[in-house]
């Protein structure tokens, strides 16, 4: 029975992480992936700024049950995933 609880807990944590990432305007449209290893979360992918990188980490670290976040996001300003504004 404890395996069933563990699976439910992992699924619930996964949903909370997905929600935390998707509700952040600076992070939602970017290439952010995650893996859960016990109570640790590993963030990988590409974001457009160091602020977005930090915001992703902070959003995930606030989730109950997450003990540690390993932030392996890469910052590439040209790949923000955000629409560019035309000055024409």
Steps between C-alpha positions, in 0.01 A plus 500: 500500500787741564598475131156628402540798734848569361370497144213735592742732681739508201211567262366778721846658529545478124169680443593773749838552331339516157251756630771711667702512178203569273357784712818703491476739203878512449542123514176359355584531130856382532665161475498391865493134592527333838570166660406395850752289686355417841435846649747677271410672174743541212417786261643484147440687177545850365372833632552852372644668808668438832189646662280236333746232614477620859123541480459139385711380790316711756159392369589132532679533835182637663310177436440296812700178484781639284812484712755614242505646147791440265479782249672387179317746277706663226458872432486589131357852448412438133272207587258655745191351346340841539360692201723779379364850461539667167601865494370559146 
